[in-house]
C-alpha cells in the first residue's frame, strides 16, 4: 500500500466535508467550508504521474452555493455531480463546452473546464448533509438536518416524496444497489429502511446506537455492492466504538466492525467484491458465518467473494476491512489532525480517497495481493441476479420473482367467489372496530398475495393476543372505519414483504418453508427465489401477522378525520341509527 497527502488539494484553509471520485476515473470532486465545489484532475494523484507538473491539477471551482458544501456525489454515469449545502439547496452541475470563468477580482486564472448548474433542488428547510443517487441515476435522495429525507426525480427536478419518520437530524442516506430500498440514519439513534415503490417505512432499527456517545457532523452509512448488508455508523460496544452491520430482510445487527476510539462518522463499501486466490483462502474460514457474501453458510473449496469496506472516525483514523477476515486489513493513523468525514473508492477498486475537517485529503493505493482479485462488473451483476433476480427497471410493488407470482396466483383462484364475503366484511368495518376488535383481521383477506382460504378469523394466520387487540384499539383511537381498513390492508402485505426480503428460512414439521432470522434453530440461508428455482414455491409459507406488523404500519399512518368529525358522526348515529 502507498499513501499520499496531496497538499495542493485544499479549500482556502477551510474544512473539507466531502470527497467523491468520478466513475470514469478522470476527476474527483471535493466540497468545503469555503462554500465551493472543486473539481480536480485524477491524473495529478496517479502514481504514474505524481511528479508530472504539466498536468493541470484544479480543473474547476464552482461558486454557486452560499453556505458550506457538506456533500458532493457523482451520478453513476459520471455526467452530473450533485452538491448539498448549508444553504438548504442541492445543485446539480454538468460540464459544458469551452473553458470556464473565474471570480471577478480573485486574481485566480480561469477554470480549465466549464461546469454549470443545470438543476436546483429546493425543499429542505435546514442544512443538506448527505446525498445518494439511485442505481440507475433516475432519482436522488437527500438527507437533511430538518429531520427528513427528500426524494427527487432527476428528469425534472421535482421532489416526489418527503420521508418523515426520524425525530431528530438525519445525517446519512444510502441506496440499495438492487433498487428496492433506501436506508437513513439519524441523531435519534435509529436506522430506517424505506421501500422505494411507495416510500413507505419498512423497518425501524434501534438499540444498536443507544449507548453511542457525543455527536458528529455526519452518520454516513453504506450498502454493500452485493445488496445484502448495510454498515452503519456511530455504534458503541464498551469500551470501543463500532460500525454495526444490518442484514437485509431481518434488518438487525449481525456483526460489528469494532476498534475505533471515537465515534465512527463514515463507512464506504468498495464498489465491487473481491476474491482471494485459493492459496490465500485460509482467512475466509475465520469470517463470521454467513457474513462473507450473504450467499452460503457452507464451506466451499472455491474461494467465496467478499466485500471490502473503509471506516472513518472522529479519532482521525481510517480502517480498511475485508469481510473475509475478523481483523482489519489496514489501519491509517497520523494522516489527519481532525475527524475523517468522507471516503470514496476509485472505480478500479484499488485506491481509497479520504478527507478531513483539517482541510486535507489523503489517498491510499492498494495492490491486488492486498485486497484480492476484483470481480468484474459482469460477475457482480450475476451474483446479484442470482440472489434477487434481474433488477433492471424494477418497481418494488411488482412481483420480483416466479415465487411471488405463484403466491399471488393462490388467492386469485378464489377471488371471484369471495367478493360477497369481502363486501359484507367491509360493511361491518365501516361501523368501526365495534365490540369485536378481531374483525380487523378479516377485512380484505383475499387481497393478500398468498392464499387465505377462509375469511373467518379462526383461520386467518396471526399470533395476536387479547392484550394485543387492546393495544391496537388504543393506538387506533380516533381512526375512522376507512382508516382502519387502510391499515389492515397494509398489514396484510407485511408477511409477504418479509418473505420476499428474507435471507433465511426454516422447514417446519409439515414440510413448509417459513422465513426466519439467522439465529433460528435449523435456519437455512436461502431466498424465496432459490426455493422457487428448486420447485418449492408452493411450500413457501409466509409468517403469521403479528403485533409488530401493526405497529410498523401505524407508525406511518395517521387518522384522516378529526375528533370533531367523529363527534358529528356519533351524534348522527345516536339520532338515526346505524342503518341511517
N, C-alpha and C positions, 0 to 999 in steps of 0.2 A: 504494500500500500504506500502511495506517495501523497503527502498532504501539502497544500499550498495556501498561502494567505495573500491574495492579490490586493495590495494596499491601495491601488488606484480605483477599486470599486468602493465608492463612498457617496454619501448623500449630504455633502456640505457639513460634515461633522455631526449630523443628527443620527438618530436611531434608524436601523433598517428593520422593518417589521415583517417583510415578506420577500420570498425569492421563488422563482419558478423557471424551469428550463423548457424551452420551446420543443415540442415533439419532433421537429425536424432537425434539432441539434445545431441550428445556425445561430441562435441567440439565447440569452437568458435575461430575465426581467427582475427588477427589484422595486420595492415601494418603501418610502421612508417618511421620517418625521419632518422633512423639508417640503412636504406637500407634493412631491414629484414622483413620477414613474420614470424609471431609467431603463433603457434597453441596451444591452451590452453584446458585444461580438463574442461568440463562443470560441472562435479561433484564438482569442487572446488568452484563454485559460487552458488551451490544449497543450498537452505535454510535448507535442511535436513542434509547437510554435511559440512556446512560452517566452522565448528570448527574441522573437521577431517583432521589432519595434515598428515595422512598416504596417502591421495590421492595425486597423482602426479599432480602438477599444470601446469607446462610448458611441453608440450609433444614433441614439435619440434621447432627448429629455422631454417628457410630456408634462406640461404645467397647467393642466385643466382642473385639478382639484383645488379646493380652498380649505383643506384640512389634511391631517396626516393620512398617508396612504397605508392602510392596515393590511391589505391583501391584494395580491396580483396572481392571476391564473390564466394560463393559455388555454384556449379551446383545443380539443384534441386534434383538430385538423391543422392547427398552427397558424390559422389566418387571423384570428382575433385574440386580443389579450384584454381581460376584464380586470378592473381595479375597483376596490371598495374603500371608502374613506370616512373620516370623522365628520365630513360634511353631509353624511346620510345618503349620498347618491352612489350609484355604480356607473362607471363609464366603460364603454366597450370601444377599443381602439383598433384601427386597421391601417396597414401600410398602404400609402398611395404613391403614384408615380412621382419621380423627381426627388430633389433633395429637400431637407427640412428647413425650418427657420430658426431664429434664436430670439431670446428675450431681449427686448429693447433696453439698452443701457447696461446689459450684463457684462459685456466685453467678451462673451463666450463665442466661439466660432459656430456657424450654422450646423444644424444636425446633419449627419450623413444620410439618414433615412427620413422619409416624410410620413409620420404617423398622425392620423387624425381621429377624432371622436366620431364614431358613426352611430352610436346609440347611447342615450342617457336614461337610466332606470331610476325613477323616483317613487318613493312609497314608504321607506323606512323613516322612523321618527327619532332615531338615535344612530350612533356610530355603526357602520358596517364593518365587521371584523373577520369574516371568513366567506369564501366563495367556493363553489364546486360545480363543474359542468356535468351534464348528463353524459352517458356513454356515447350517445350519437350527436352531442353538441346542440340538440334542439332546445334544450332547457337549461337554465342556470338557477341554482339555489344559493340564497344569500342568508347569512346569519347576522343578527344584529343585537346590540345592547338594548333594543326596545322589546326584548323577550320573544321575538318572533323569527320565523324563517319565511322568506318570500320566495315564491316560485315564478320564474319569468319565462315567457315564451320568446325565444330568441329570433323568431322570424319577424316579429312585430314589436318587441319590447314591452308587451303588455304583461302585467302581473296576473297570473291565472289562479293563484292561491296564496293565502296567508295562513301559515300554520301556527296556531296558538295552543300551546299545551305546557310550555315551560312557565314557571312562576318567577324566574329570575333571568339574568343576562344570558343570552345564547352566544356561545363563543366558539362553536365549531360545527361544521356540517360536512358530511361525506356521502357520496352516491354509490349505491350498489352497482358493481360492474355488470351485473345481469340486467339491471334497469328496473327492478320491481320495487325497490325501497330506497329511502334515504335515512340517514341517522343523524341526530343532532345531540350536542352535549352542552349543558348549561351550568351556571353557577348554582342552580337549585339542586345540584349533586345528583342529577338523573341523566340518563340517555334515553331518547325516544326514537322508536322506529316508526316511520311513516310509510304508508302504501302509496305508490306513485299513480295508481289507476284512478283513485278518488281522493287522495291526500288525507285519508283517514289515519287516526292514531292506531297503530297495530299493537304496540307494546311499550310500556314504560318500565325501564330497568333502574332500580335504585339499590342502595345498600353497599355497593362496592366503593362508593366515594364518600360515605358519611363521615369517615374519620380523616378525610383529606384536610390538610392544613393550609392556611393562607389563601391568597388569591393570585391569579396570574392574568396576563394580558389575553391569553387565548387558551382554548381547550380543543386543539386541532386533532380530532380523531381520524382514523383511516380505515378503509375497507380493503381487504386482501384481494389481489387480482383474480384469485380463484372464486371469489364471491362467498366464501364460507365463514370468514372471520372478520370481526370489527375489533380493532385495537383502540382502546380509549385512553384518555389522559387523566392525570390528577388523582390516581388511586393511592391508597396507603395501606401497607401491611407492616405494622410496627416491627422493627424500627426504621424500615426503608419505604421510600415512595415507589409506586408501581404503575404499570400500564395494564389494567385488566383487559382480557380478551373475551369478547362475547361470541357465542356460536350461533350461526344462522338457524332460525326456526325456534330454538329454545330461548334465544336472546338472553342467556345467562352466562356469567363469567365461568370459564372453564380453565383459565390459565392466566398467569400474571408475568409480565416482564418486570423483574424486581432487582433493585440495586442502586437507584439514584438517591442522593442525599437531600434533594429538594423536589418540589412538585414538578411533574412532567407536563410540559406545555404543548409539545407537538410530536406526533408519530407520522411516519411516512413509509408505506409499503413500496417496495420496488415494483415497477410496472409489470414485470414478468415474474416467472418462477424459475427455479434452478434445479439442477440435478447433479449429484456427485458422481464421479467415476466409481465403478464397482470397488476399486481398491481403497477408496476413501469413504465407503458407505458405513463404516463401523459406528460413526457418530449418530447415524439415523436411529439406531437401536435405543439410544438413550433419550429420544424425543418423547414427550408426553403422548400417551395412547390417543390415537385418532386426531392428533393436532397437526401433524406434518403437512397434510394437504386436504384433510377432510374427506378422504375418499375410501380409506380402508383401515381397519384395525388390525388386520392380519399382517404378519411379517411376510415379506416377499424378497426373493433373491434379487429381483430387479430394483435398482435404486429408485426410490419414490421422489417425485418432485416436491420442493418445499418453497416456502416464502422467505423473503429477506426483508427486514424492516429496520428502519433507523428511528431512534428515540432521542429527542432533545429536551433538556431540562433547565430549570431555574438554577441548578447547581453549576451551570456553564459548561456541562459536559455533554457528549454525544456517545451513545452506544449503538452498535450495529449487531443485530441478531439474525441467525437463521433459525427457522422453526424445526430444523433437523437436530438441534442441539439445545440443551438447557442452559448453556453458558454463552455469554456474549462473544461474538467473533472479534469485536474490535471496540476499544474504549478510547475516545479522544478527549484528552484533558489539556488544560492550559492553552487552548487556542483562543478562548474568549475571556473577557473580563466581566461580562454580564450575561443575562439569560439567553439561551438559544431559543428562538421563537418561530423559525420556519426551516423546512428541509425540502429538498427536491432531488430526484434521481434523474440522471441523463437517460435518453431513450435507449441506449445500448445496455443500460442497467449496471454499468461498472464505475460510474462516477457519482458522488454524492455532493450536493451543494448545501451549505448551511449559512444562515445569517443570524445576527445577534443584536441585542439592544445597545451594544457598544459601538454600533455603526460599521461593523466589518463583516466580511464574508470569508468563508474557508471552503476549499474543495478537497475531496478525498478520492483518489483514483485507485481502484482495486484491480487485482489480477484475476484471471479465470480460476487459477488454482486456489484463490482465497474464497471467492463466492460460489464457485462451481460453474457448470456449463449452463448457460441461459437457454430456456426453452424458446423455440421460435414462436412467432405470433400464431402460426397455424396450430402448433401443438397446444398452446394455451387455449385457443378457441375450441379445439376439440375436447380438451379437458372440461371446459365449462359446458359445452354442448352435451357431453356425456352425463353431467350432473343435473343440468337444468333445462336441457332441450335447446332449440335454436332461439336465441333471444332477440334476433333482429326484428325491430318494429314491434316488440312485444307491448301489449297492454295488459297489465296485471289483472284486470277484471275479466279477461278472456281465458278460456281453458288453456293451460300451459302444457298439457300432455295428453296422451291417449288415455292414461289412467283417469284423469279428471273427467274426460268426455264420457267414459264408461260410468263413472259415479253419477254424472248428471243424467245419463240415459235411464238409470234405475228409477228415478222419480217420474220421468216423462211418460213411462208406460202407464202410470196410474193417474196422471194429471187430469185427464178429461172426466173420469168418473168420480173425482173428489171435489169438483168445483162447487157442488152444492154444499158439501160439508164445510168448505172454507168460507163460503158466503155466510153460512149460519154462525160460524165462529167469529167472523168479522162483525156481524150484527150484535153479538153478545159483547164483543170487545168495545164497541162504540159506547157502551154504557159505563165504561171504566173498569177498574180492577174488580170492584164489587166485593162480595163476601168470599169469593173463591179465587185467591190470588193465583192459584195454579193454572187457571185458564190462560195466563200469559203465555205459557209454553205451547199452547195448542195452535195459536194463530199462525196461518200461512206455513204450516209444517210442510206442505207439499212443495213449497218453493225452495227448499234447501236442495243443494246439488247432490244429495245422496238419499237413498230410499228410506222413508219413514212410512211403513206400510199401513199404520193405523193413525188416526188423528186423535185417539184417546190418550189422555195424559199418561196412563199407566204404561203405555208402550213407547212413549217419547223418551229417548235416551238422555238422561240428565242425572245429576247427583245432588240436586238441591234439597236442603232440609227445610223444616218448618221455620227454623231460625233464619235461613237464607231468604225465604219469602218475606218474612217480616223486615229484614234488612233492605230488600229491594223495594218493598212498599214505602219505606221511609225515604229512600233515595229518589223515588219517582213521585213524591208528593208534589202536587201542582201540575203533573203531566195530564194531558187530555188522553182520551182513548186512542186518538190518532197518534199521539206522541209515543204511547206505549207500544202501539202496533209497529211503528217505525223501529223502535228499539229492539223489539223481539225479532223482526225480520233480519236486522243486522246481526243479532246474537246467533241466529240460526246458521249463519255462514261461518262463524268462528271455528267450529270443528273442522270444516273443510279447509279453511285457511291454515290451521295448524297442520293438517295432513299434508297439504301442498308444500309447506315450508319445512316439514320435519326432515331431519337427517338420521334419526334413529327410530326403529320400530321393534316391537317385541311380538312374538307369536303366542296367542292365548291357547287354552286347552281345546278350543273349538277350531283351531287352525286359522283364526283370523289375525291379520297383521294390524297392530294398533300403534300409532305414533307415540313416542315417549322421549324422555331425556337420556343422556349418555350414562347416567348413574342407575337407571332402571335395571333390575336383575334380568338377565337374558336379552339385554338390548343388543340389536344388530345394527351396524352402521350401514344404512341403505336408504334410498329415497323412494318416493311414490313412482317416479319414472322407472327406477330399477325394477320394482315389483311388477309394474305393468309389462316391462320387457320380458320378464320371466313368466308371463301368463297368469299373474296372480292379482290382477286388477280387481276381480270380483271378491277377493279375500281381504281387501283393504277395509278396515272398519274405523271411521272417524271416532274420536273420543267423545264421551258424553258432554253435554252442555254443563258448565259449572258456574258457580257464583262469580268466579274471576272473569268469565266471558261477559257477564252482565256489567260488572264493574268497569271493564275495559271500554265497552260501548258507551256506558253512561258518562264516562269521563269526557267524552267529546260531544255529548248530546245535551241540549237544553230545552226546557218546555217552550212551546210555541204560543201558548196563551198565558195571559196574566191572571193573577188571583181574582181580579175584578170580573174578568170574563167567566171564570168558573163560578163565581157567586151568582152572576146573572143566570147561568145555566141551572144552577141548583135551585134558585127560586122558581124558574120556569118548570122544572121537573116536579117540584112540590105542588105547584098550582095545576098543572095539566097532566102530570103523569109521564111515565117513560115512553108510552106509545104515542104521545102527542095528542 
